[in-house]
Each structure stands twice: as structure tokens, then as C-alpha cells.
Amino acid sequence: QVQLVESGGGLVQPGGSLRLSCAASGFAFSMYIMSWWRQAPGRERELVASISSVGGATNYADSVKGRFTISRDNGKNTVYLQMNSLKFEDTAVYYCKARRLPSYEYWGQGTQVTVSS
């Protein structure tokens, strides 16, 4: 049974940090591109960051470059998102996604991140 379980969300003040984790099971994690997405109320889900299967290549949305870092540990079947210098506009539900060509795709259930003073 495929599972992606996010954790680490919560309430943080502007300028603070959080580290999200996504634990995977039920599929060959090391063969999948992993990514983090987010969806704020009333907005479409957007890509935040992605990382290649072996972790050599990363990509970030312009809005988070220099503040967020995606990483993975294939030995632990886990992908992380380190979020620093958080802003109000980072408030959203954060999801992790696993993808492998041609058409394998799995989503987690999401974890809420709220940036508020």
C-alpha cells in the first residue's frame, strides 16, 4: 500500500523556520522524483520545490528561492523541506508528491503551515 505521510507543519511567526518531512512507503522511493506543493485558501495548488531521484538536481519556485531547501534521504525513504524566513504568504497546506514516468504519481494528505504573528 502506497503511503506518503507529511509531518512538521504548524504555527510559526514571520521570520521563523519549520522543517517538513514526508515519509514514503509502499513503492521504490529512490526511483521517484519528489516534490513539495502547497495550496492556500482560494488558490490553485502550486509547485514549491522538486528534487531528482538521486538528489542531484533541485528546483524551486521563485517565491521561495533562497529561503526553502528540499532534500531527501533515500535510505530513510523521506523527503524534507526546510523553510526559513517564513512569510505570511507561505501560509498553506503543504503536500508532497512522488512521480515517476510514465504515469506513476502519488500524493500525501498534506500538512498545514500557518505563518502568523
DSSP file (Angstrom, degrees, kcal/mol; ACC not computed):
  #  RESIDUE AA STRUCTURE BP1 BP2  ACC     N-H-->O    O-->H-N    N-H-->O    O-->H-N    TCO  KAPPA ALPHA  PHI   PSI    X-CA   Y-CA   Z-CA
    1    1 A Q              0   0    0      0, 0.0     2,-0.3     0, 0.0    26,-0.1   0.000 360.0 360.0 360.0 124.1    0.0    0.0    0.0
    2    2 A V        +     0   0    0     24,-0.2     2,-0.4    22,-0.1    24,-0.2  -0.542 360.0 175.1 -74.5 132.1    1.5    3.3   -1.1
    3    3 A Q  E     -A   25   0A   0     22,-2.6    22,-2.0    -2,-0.3     2,-0.4  -0.999  21.4-176.8-140.6 138.5    1.7    6.0    1.6
    4    4 A L  E     -A   24   0A   0     -2,-0.4   105,-0.7   103,-0.3     2,-0.6  -0.982  15.2-172.6-127.8 118.8    3.1    9.5    1.8
    5    5 A V  E     -A   23   0A   0     18,-2.4    18,-2.4    -2,-0.4     2,-0.2  -0.930   5.7-159.0-122.2 111.4    2.8   10.9    5.2
    6    6 A E  E     +A   22   0A   0     -2,-0.6     2,-0.3    16,-0.2    16,-0.2  -0.563  17.9 164.7 -85.3 150.7    3.7   14.6    5.8
    7    7 A S  E     +A   21   0A   0     14,-2.2    14,-2.5    -2,-0.2   104,-0.1  -0.963  39.5  68.4-153.4 167.5    4.6   16.0    9.2
    8    8 A G        +     0   0    0     -2,-0.3    11,-0.3     1,-0.3    14,-0.0   0.362  62.7 131.7 102.5  -4.7    6.2   19.0   10.7
    9    9 A G        +     0   0    0     12,-0.1     2,-0.3     9,-0.1    -1,-0.3  -0.181  23.3 116.4 -72.2 172.4    3.6   21.7    9.9
   10   10 A G  E     -d  113   0B   0    102,-0.9   104,-2.8   101,-0.1     2,-0.5  -0.990  62.2 -43.1 161.6-164.8    2.3   24.1   12.5
   11   11 A L  E     +d  114   0B   0     -2,-0.3     2,-0.3   102,-0.2   104,-0.2  -0.842  54.7 167.0-100.3 130.6    2.0   27.7   13.6
   12   12 A V  E     -d  115   0B   0    102,-2.7   104,-2.3    -2,-0.5     3,-0.1  -0.986  33.0-114.8-142.9 150.4    5.1   29.9   13.3
   13   13 A Q    >   -     0   0    0     -2,-0.3     3,-2.3   102,-0.2    73,-0.2  -0.477  50.2 -80.9 -80.4 155.6    5.8   33.6   13.5
   14   14 A P  T 3  S+     0   0    0      0, 0.0    73,-0.2     0, 0.0    -1,-0.1  -0.296 121.1  27.7 -54.3 137.9    7.0   35.6   10.4
   15   15 A G  T 3  S+     0   0    0     71,-3.2    70,-0.6     1,-0.3    72,-0.1   0.288 100.2 118.1  89.9  -9.8   10.8   35.1   10.1
   16   16 A G    <   -     0   0    0     -3,-2.3    70,-2.3    70,-0.2     2,-0.3  -0.079  56.2-123.3 -81.6-176.1   10.6   31.7   11.8
   17   17 A S        +     0   0    0     67,-0.2     2,-0.3    68,-0.2    67,-0.2  -0.937  20.7 179.9-132.3 151.2   11.5   28.3   10.5
   18   18 A L  E     - B   0  83A   0     65,-2.2    65,-3.3    -2,-0.3     2,-0.5  -0.980  16.5-146.9-142.8 153.6    9.9   24.9   10.0
   19   19 A R  E     - B   0  82A   0    -11,-0.3     2,-0.3    -2,-0.3    63,-0.2  -0.969  15.1-159.4-124.4 116.6   11.1   21.6    8.7
   20   20 A L  E     - B   0  81A   0     61,-2.7    61,-2.2    -2,-0.5     2,-0.3  -0.688   5.6-163.7 -91.4 146.3    8.6   19.4    6.9
   21   21 A S  E     -AB   7  80A   0    -14,-2.5   -14,-2.2    -2,-0.3     2,-0.4  -0.947   8.8-164.4-126.3 150.3    9.1   15.7    6.4
   22   22 A C  E     -AB   6  79A   0     57,-1.9    57,-2.0    -2,-0.3     2,-0.5  -0.924   9.6-159.5-136.5 109.9    7.4   13.3    4.1
   23   23 A A  E     -AB   5  78A   0    -18,-2.4   -18,-2.4    -2,-0.4     2,-0.3  -0.786  11.9-159.2 -94.2 127.7    7.8    9.6    4.9
   24   24 A A  E     +A    4   0A   0     53,-3.1     2,-0.3    -2,-0.5   -20,-0.2  -0.775  16.6 163.6-109.4 149.1    7.1    7.3    2.0
   25   25 A S  E     +A    3   0A   0    -22,-2.0   -22,-2.6    -2,-0.3     3,-0.1  -0.983  50.5  44.4-155.6 157.4    6.3    3.6    1.9
   26   26 A G  S    S+     0   0    0     -2,-0.3     2,-0.3   -24,-0.2   -24,-0.2   0.490 101.1  59.8  88.4   3.4    4.9    1.0   -0.5
   27   27 A F  S    S-     0   0    0    -24,-0.1     2,-2.0   -26,-0.1    -1,-0.2  -0.966  98.6 -82.4-154.0 169.2    6.9    2.0   -3.6
   28   28 A A    >   -     0   0    0     -2,-0.3     3,-2.2     1,-0.2     4,-0.3  -0.518  46.7-176.1 -78.5  81.8   10.5    2.3   -4.8
   29   29 A F  G >  S+     0   0    0     -2,-2.0     3,-2.0     1,-0.3    -1,-0.2   0.832  74.0  60.4 -50.6 -43.7   11.2    5.7   -3.3
   30   30 A S  G 3  S+     0   0    0      1,-0.3    -1,-0.3    44,-0.2    -2,-0.1   0.623 100.8  56.4 -66.8 -11.2   14.7    6.1   -4.7
   31   31 A M  G <  S+     0   0    0     -3,-2.2     2,-0.4     2,-0.1    -1,-0.3   0.436  94.9  86.5 -97.0  -0.4   13.3    5.9   -8.3
   32   32 A Y  S <  S-     0   0    0     -3,-2.0     2,-0.4    -4,-0.3    68,-0.2  -0.806  74.7-127.4-108.8 140.4   10.9    8.7   -7.9
   33   33 A I  E     -E   99   0B   0     66,-2.8    66,-2.4    -2,-0.4     2,-0.4  -0.689  34.0-152.6 -72.9 132.4   11.2   12.4   -8.3
   34   34 A M  E     +EF  98  51B   0     17,-2.0    17,-2.7    -2,-0.4     2,-0.3  -0.859  18.0 173.5-112.6 146.4    9.9   14.0   -5.2
   35   35 A S  E     -EF  97  50B   0     62,-2.1    62,-2.5    -2,-0.4     2,-0.4  -0.982  25.9-134.2-147.8 159.1    8.3   17.4   -4.8
   36   36 A W  E     +EF  96  49B   0     13,-2.9    12,-3.0    -2,-0.3    13,-1.7  -0.955  25.2 179.4-113.7 136.3    6.6   19.7   -2.4
   37   37 A W  E     -EF  95  47B   0     58,-3.0    58,-2.6    -2,-0.4     2,-0.3  -0.826   8.3-157.6-125.3 165.4    3.5   21.6   -3.4
   38   38 A R  E     -EF  94  46B   0      8,-2.4     8,-3.0    -2,-0.3     2,-0.4  -0.995   6.5-162.0-146.0 154.0    1.3   24.0   -1.5
   39   39 A Q  E     -E   93   0B   0     54,-2.1    54,-2.3    -2,-0.3     6,-0.2  -0.949   7.0-163.2-140.0 117.7   -2.3   25.3   -1.7
   40   40 A A    >   -     0   0    0      4,-0.4     3,-2.2    -2,-0.4    52,-0.1  -0.611  45.7 -75.6 -92.0 157.4   -3.5   28.4    0.0
   41   41 A P  T 3  S+     0   0    0      0, 0.0    -1,-0.1     0, 0.0     3,-0.1  -0.277 118.4   6.8 -55.4 130.0   -7.3   29.0    0.5
   42   42 A G  T 3  S+     0   0    0      1,-0.3     2,-0.3    -3,-0.1    -3,-0.0   0.534 113.2 100.3  77.3   5.7   -8.9   30.1   -2.7
   43   43 A R  S <  S-     0   0    0     -3,-2.2    -1,-0.3     1,-0.0     2,-0.1  -0.833  75.6-102.2-123.6 161.3   -5.8   29.5   -4.7
   44   44 A E        -     0   0    0     -2,-0.3    -4,-0.4     1,-0.1     2,-0.2  -0.416  46.6 -93.8 -76.2 155.2   -4.6   26.7   -7.0
   45   45 A R        -     0   0    0     -6,-0.2     2,-0.3    -2,-0.1    -6,-0.2  -0.496  49.4-163.6 -66.7 135.7   -2.0   24.2   -5.8
   46   46 A E  E     -F   38   0B   0     -8,-3.0    -8,-2.4    -2,-0.2     2,-0.3  -0.932  22.1-109.1-128.4 150.2    1.4   25.3   -6.8
   47   47 A L  E     +F   37   0B   0     -2,-0.3   -10,-0.3   -10,-0.2     3,-0.1  -0.587  31.4 175.9 -75.4 130.8    4.8   23.7   -7.0
   48   48 A V  E     -     0   0B   0    -12,-3.0    13,-2.6     1,-0.4     2,-0.3   0.838  61.6 -21.5 -98.9 -50.4    7.2   24.8   -4.3
   49   49 A A  E     -FG  36  60B   0    -13,-1.7   -13,-2.9    11,-0.2    -1,-0.4  -0.988  53.2-161.4-160.8 153.1   10.3   22.6   -4.9
   50   50 A S  E     -FG  35  59B   0      9,-2.1     9,-2.0    -2,-0.3     2,-0.4  -0.961   2.6-161.9-139.1 159.0   11.4   19.4   -6.5
   51   51 A I  E     -FG  34  58B   0    -17,-2.7   -17,-2.0    -2,-0.3     7,-0.2  -0.999  24.3-114.2-143.6 138.5   14.3   17.0   -6.2
   52   52 A S    >   -     0   0    0      5,-2.5     3,-1.0    -2,-0.4   -20,-0.1  -0.105  39.1 -96.9 -68.7 170.1   15.6   14.4   -8.6
   53   53 A S  T 3  S+     0   0    0      1,-0.3   -21,-0.2   -22,-0.2    -1,-0.1   0.829 125.7  34.9 -61.4 -34.4   15.6   10.7   -7.7
   54   54 A V  T 3  S-     0   0    0    -23,-0.1    -1,-0.3     3,-0.0    20,-0.1   0.376 113.6-114.6-102.1   4.3   19.2   10.7   -6.6
   55   55 A G  S <  S+     0   0    0     -3,-1.0    -2,-0.1     2,-0.2    17,-0.1   0.564  81.7 119.1  82.7   8.6   19.0   14.2   -5.2
   56   56 A G        +     0   0    0      1,-0.1     2,-0.4    -5,-0.0    -1,-0.1   0.701  69.4  47.1 -82.2 -17.8   21.5   15.8   -7.6
   57   57 A A        +     0   0    0      2,-0.0    -5,-2.5     0, 0.0     2,-0.3  -0.982  62.6 178.2-130.6 132.5   19.1   18.3   -9.1
   58   58 A T  E     -G   51   0B   0     -2,-0.4     2,-0.3    -7,-0.2    -7,-0.2  -0.933   7.0-166.9-129.4 154.1   16.7   20.6   -7.3
   59   59 A N  E     -G   50   0B   0     -9,-2.0    -9,-2.1    -2,-0.3     2,-0.3  -0.992   6.2-166.7-139.7 147.8   14.3   23.3   -8.5
   60   60 A Y  E     -G   49   0B   0     -2,-0.3   -11,-0.2   -11,-0.2     2,-0.1  -0.967  27.4-109.4-135.5 148.4   12.4   26.0   -6.6
   61   61 A A    >>  -     0   0    0    -13,-2.6     3,-1.8    -2,-0.3     4,-1.1  -0.486  37.4-117.5 -66.3 146.5    9.6   28.4   -7.2
   62   62 A D  T 34 S+     0   0    0      1,-0.3     3,-0.4     2,-0.2    -1,-0.1   0.841 112.0  63.6 -56.3 -33.3   10.9   31.9   -7.4
   63   63 A S  T 34 S+     0   0    0      1,-0.2    -1,-0.3     3,-0.0   -15,-0.1   0.675 112.3  32.9 -68.9 -16.4    8.9   32.9   -4.3
   64   64 A V  T X> S+     0   0    0     -3,-1.8     3,-2.3   -16,-0.2     4,-2.3   0.464  82.5 128.6-118.9  -3.9   10.9   30.5   -2.1
   65   65 A K  T 3< S+     0   0    0     -4,-1.1     4,-0.1    -3,-0.4    -3,-0.0  -0.280  80.9  15.5 -57.3 133.7   14.3   30.6   -3.6
   66   66 A G  T 34 S+     0   0    0      2,-0.4    -1,-0.3     1,-0.1     3,-0.1   0.288 126.0  59.6  86.1 -11.0   17.0   31.3   -1.0
   67   67 A R  T <4 S+     0   0    0     -3,-2.3    17,-1.9     1,-0.2     2,-0.3   0.706  97.8  51.9-115.4 -35.9   14.6   30.5    1.8
   68   68 A F  E  <  -C   83   0A   0     -4,-2.3    -2,-0.4    15,-0.2     2,-0.4  -0.785  59.2-166.2-108.2 148.8   13.5   26.9    1.3
   69   69 A T  E     -C   82   0A   0     13,-2.3    13,-3.0    -2,-0.3     2,-0.4  -0.986   5.3-157.3-135.3 125.6   15.7   23.9    0.8
   70   70 A I  E     +C   81   0A   0     -2,-0.4     2,-0.3    11,-0.2    11,-0.2  -0.812  22.7 160.6 -98.8 141.5   14.4   20.5   -0.4
   71   71 A S  E     -C   80   0A   0      9,-1.6     9,-3.2    -2,-0.4     2,-0.3  -0.951  19.6-152.1-150.3 168.3   16.4   17.3    0.4
   72   72 A R  E     -C   79   0A   0     -2,-0.3     2,-0.5     7,-0.3     7,-0.2  -0.989  11.9-154.0-145.7 153.7   15.9   13.6    0.5
   73   73 A D  E >>> -C   78   0A   0      5,-2.9     5,-1.8    -2,-0.3     3,-1.0  -0.906   8.7-172.1-126.9 100.4   17.3   10.6    2.3
   74   74 A N  T 345S+     0   0    0     -2,-0.5   -44,-0.2     1,-0.3     3,-0.1   0.750  85.3  61.3 -68.0 -22.4   16.8    7.5    0.2
   75   75 A G  T 345S+     0   0    0      1,-0.2    -1,-0.3     3,-0.1   -45,-0.0   0.783 114.2  34.7 -71.0 -26.6   17.9    5.3    3.0
   76   76 A K  T <45S-     0   0    0     -3,-1.0   -52,-0.2     2,-0.2    -2,-0.2   0.361 104.9-126.4-106.7   2.2   15.0    6.6    5.1
   77   77 A N  T  <5 +     0   0    0     -4,-0.7   -53,-3.1     1,-0.2     2,-0.4   0.910  67.8 129.3  53.2  45.5   12.5    6.9    2.3
   78   78 A T  E   < -BC  23  73A   0     -5,-1.8    -5,-2.9   -55,-0.2     2,-0.4  -0.985  45.6-160.7-136.6 140.4   12.0   10.5    3.3
   79   79 A V  E     -BC  22  72A   0    -57,-2.0   -57,-1.9    -2,-0.4     2,-0.3  -0.936  16.9-158.6-117.5 145.6   11.9   13.9    1.7
   80   80 A Y  E     -BC  21  71A   0     -9,-3.2    -9,-1.6    -2,-0.4     2,-0.4  -0.837  15.2-159.3-123.3 156.3   12.3   17.1    3.6
   81   81 A L  E     -BC  20  70A   0    -61,-2.2   -61,-2.7    -2,-0.3     2,-0.6  -0.886  10.2-161.4-135.6 107.2   11.5   20.8    3.1
   82   82 A Q  E     -BC  19  69A   0    -13,-3.0   -13,-2.3    -2,-0.4     2,-0.6  -0.785  11.8-166.6 -86.3 121.8   13.5   23.2    5.3
   83   83 A M  E     +BC  18  68A   0    -65,-3.3   -65,-2.2    -2,-0.6     2,-0.3  -0.942  10.7 173.4-117.8 115.6   11.6   26.5    5.4
   84   84 A N        +     0   0    0    -17,-1.9   -67,-0.2    -2,-0.6   -68,-0.2  -0.755  59.2  23.1-116.0 163.8   13.4   29.6    6.7
   85   85 A S  S    S-     0   0    0    -70,-0.6    -1,-0.2    -2,-0.3   -68,-0.2   0.905  84.4-158.7  49.4  49.0   12.4   33.3    6.9
   86   86 A L        -     0   0    0    -70,-2.3   -71,-3.2    -3,-0.2     2,-0.3  -0.256   7.4-158.1 -65.0 145.0    8.8   32.3    6.6
   87   87 A K    >   -     0   0    0    -73,-0.2     3,-2.0    -3,-0.1     4,-0.2  -0.775  32.2-106.4-119.4 162.3    6.3   35.0    5.4
   88   88 A F  G >  S+     0   0    0      1,-0.3     3,-1.9    -2,-0.3    27,-0.4   0.897 118.8  60.3 -52.9 -41.1    2.6   35.4    5.8
   89   89 A E  G 3  S+     0   0    0      1,-0.3    -1,-0.3   -49,-0.0   -49,-0.0   0.513  88.4  72.0 -72.6  -2.7    2.2   34.4    2.2
   90   90 A D  G <   +     0   0    0     -3,-2.0    -1,-0.3     2,-0.0     2,-0.2   0.527  68.7 119.4 -84.1  -5.9    3.7   31.0    2.9
   91   91 A T    <   +     0   0    0     -3,-1.9     2,-0.3    -4,-0.2    23,-0.2  -0.434  42.0 105.4 -62.4 124.7    0.6   30.0    4.8
   92   92 A A  E    S- H   0 113B   0     21,-2.0    21,-2.8    -2,-0.2     2,-0.5  -0.968  76.4 -79.4-178.9 171.1   -0.9   27.0    3.0
   93   93 A V  E     -EH  39 112B   0    -54,-2.3   -54,-2.1    -2,-0.3     2,-0.5  -0.870  48.3-146.5 -89.3 128.4   -1.4   23.3    3.2
   94   94 A Y  E     -EH  38 111B   0     17,-3.1    17,-2.0    -2,-0.5     2,-0.3  -0.848  17.0-173.5-104.0 130.9    1.8   21.6    2.0
   95   95 A Y  E     -E   37   0B   0    -58,-2.6   -58,-3.0    -2,-0.5     2,-0.4  -0.906  15.0-143.4-120.6 146.1    1.7   18.4    0.1
   96   96 A C  E     -E   36   0B   0     -2,-0.3    12,-2.1   -60,-0.2     2,-0.4  -0.860  17.9-164.8-105.6 152.1    4.4   16.0   -1.0
   97   97 A K  E     -EI  35 107B   0    -62,-2.5   -62,-2.1    -2,-0.4     2,-0.4  -0.991  11.1-154.1-136.7 140.0    4.2   14.2   -4.3
   98   98 A A  E     +EI  34 106B   0      8,-2.6     8,-2.4    -2,-0.4     2,-0.4  -0.949  20.1 179.8-112.7 135.1    6.1   11.3   -5.8
   99   99 A R  E     +EI  33 105B   0    -66,-2.4   -66,-2.8    -2,-0.4     2,-0.3  -0.998  12.0 167.4-141.2 139.3    6.3   11.0   -9.6
  100  100 A R  E  >  - I   0 104B   0      4,-2.5     4,-2.5    -2,-0.4     3,-0.1  -0.975  40.5 -75.2-147.5 134.2    7.9    8.5  -12.0
  101  101 A L  T  4 S+     0   0    0     -2,-0.3     2,-0.1     1,-0.2    -2,-0.0  -0.393 101.9  27.6 -66.8 148.5    7.4    8.2  -15.7
  102  102 A P  T  4 S-     0   0    0      0, 0.0    -1,-0.2     0, 0.0     0, 0.0  -0.904 131.9 -41.1 -84.7 -31.0    5.4    7.2  -17.5
  103  103 A S  T  4 S+     0   0    0     -3,-0.1     2,-0.5    -2,-0.1    -2,-0.2   0.132  83.4 130.3-151.9  28.6    2.4    7.7  -15.2
  104  104 A Y  E  <  +I  100   0B   0     -4,-2.5    -4,-2.5     2,-0.0     2,-0.3  -0.786  26.8 158.2 -91.3 126.4    3.1    6.9  -11.6
  105  105 A E  E     +I   99   0B   0     -2,-0.5     2,-0.4    -6,-0.2    -6,-0.2  -0.969  14.3 179.8-152.8 129.9    2.1    9.6   -9.2
  106  106 A Y  E     -I   98   0B   0     -8,-2.4    -8,-2.6    -2,-0.3     2,-0.3  -0.980   8.3-159.1-134.2 146.1    1.2    9.7   -5.5
  107  107 A W  E     -I   97   0B   0     -2,-0.4  -103,-0.3   -10,-0.2   -10,-0.2  -0.912  12.5-133.3-122.5 149.3    0.2   12.4   -3.2
  108  108 A G        -     0   0    0    -12,-2.1  -103,-0.2    -2,-0.3     3,-0.1  -0.315  31.3-107.5 -85.4-179.9    0.3   12.8    0.6
  109  109 A Q        -     0   0    0   -105,-0.7  -104,-0.1     1,-0.2   -14,-0.1   0.603  60.7-117.2 -89.0 -12.9   -2.6   14.1    2.7
  110  110 A G        -     0   0    0    -14,-0.1     2,-0.4     1,-0.1   -15,-0.2   0.086  15.0-124.9  96.8 153.5   -1.0   17.4    3.4
  111  111 A T  E     - H   0  94B   0    -17,-2.0   -17,-3.1  -104,-0.1     2,-0.3  -0.998  25.7-119.9-137.3 136.0    0.2   19.3    6.5
  112  112 A Q  E     - H   0  93B   0     -2,-0.4  -102,-0.9   -19,-0.2     2,-0.5  -0.571  23.1-171.3 -81.4 131.5   -0.9   22.8    7.5
  113  113 A V  E     -dH  10  92B   0    -21,-2.8   -21,-2.0    -2,-0.3     2,-0.5  -0.991   5.7-175.7-118.9 123.4    1.6   25.6    7.8
  114  114 A T  E     -d   11   0B   0   -104,-2.8  -102,-2.7    -2,-0.5     2,-0.7  -0.976  10.1-164.6-123.6 122.2    0.4   28.9    9.2
  115  115 A V  E     +d   12   0B   0     -2,-0.5     2,-0.3   -27,-0.4  -102,-0.2  -0.917  32.3 141.9-106.6 114.7    2.6   32.0    9.5
  116  116 A S              0   0    0   -104,-2.3    -2,-0.1    -2,-0.7   -29,-0.0  -0.998 360.0 360.0-154.3 147.6    1.0   34.4   11.8
  117  117 A S              0   0    0     -2,-0.3  -104,-0.1  -104,-0.2    -1,-0.1   0.416 360.0 360.0 -97.0 360.0    2.0   36.9   14.5
